[in-house]
Amino acid sequence: MSKRILLVEDESIVRMDIALLLQDAGFNIAGEAGDGEKAIELAHELEPDLIIMDIKMPKLDGLKASKIISQKYNIPILLLTAYSQQEFIEKAKEANIVGYIVKPISEDRLIPAVEIALHQGMVSERYRVQVKEADNRLKKRKVVERAKGLLMEHFGYSDEASYKKMREISMNKQMPLEKVALKILKKYSEPPLTTSK
């Protein structure tokens, strides 16, 4: 399946030229916008694989729009601009910007930049998922450790015996170990643990 690209450029002729280059290279133009506000709206609606965004645009510039989009979505953004000043480059670092192309745009510069940006986006997403999974594992581990501590405190079990007891309950009741730990925390915590609904 071809990658879906949101193209944001206020000059319609330039936007049309870029769209043709991308389509000729096999990419799918999921949507087009002429300003930053519309870009945010379409990013939310379409959730494309990549956003190609001009910097200088009416209503809301590409840097501000990129920053807003990056706060909610992990969509890689490739900037297009006629400017190469350090000021823009520094601001670009604040958002999820994976590349920067200075106009005029040519096929031999655009297509490799798009492919690299898409690859960087996939790598970034993979790391984001791994970090989230590691964070969840750590949270579960902490719950189990706290529950073990309560069993040791209330029943004088050793660390190993506490864990064995929790495993036994988990297997007998066919319940995940984390859920057993939460029940122990709820029953023996002082003050009692309250769980959000």
SULKA-V725146 format. One line per field, one symbol per residue. ss: DSSP state (A for helix, B for strand, O for the rest). burial: 1 if it has 9 or more other ideal C-beta (glycine too) atoms within 8 Angstrom, else 0. A space follows every 50 residues. Layout:
# SULKA-V725146
ss->???
burial->???
This chain:
# SULKA-V725146
ss->OOOBBBBBOOOAAAAAAAAAAAAAOOOBBBBBBOOAAAAAAAAAAAOOOB BBBBOOOOOOOAAAAAAAAAAAOOOBBBBBBOOOOAAAAAAAOOOOBBBB BBOOOOAAAAAAAAAAAAAAAAAAAAAAAAAAAAAAAAAAAAAAAAAAAA AAAAAOOOAAAAAAAAAAAAAAOOOOAAAAAAAAAAAAOOOOOOOOO
burial->00111111110001101110111010101111111111111111010111 11111110011111111111001111111110000001101100111111 10001000111011011101100110010000000000010011011111 11000010001110111011000000111111011101100000000
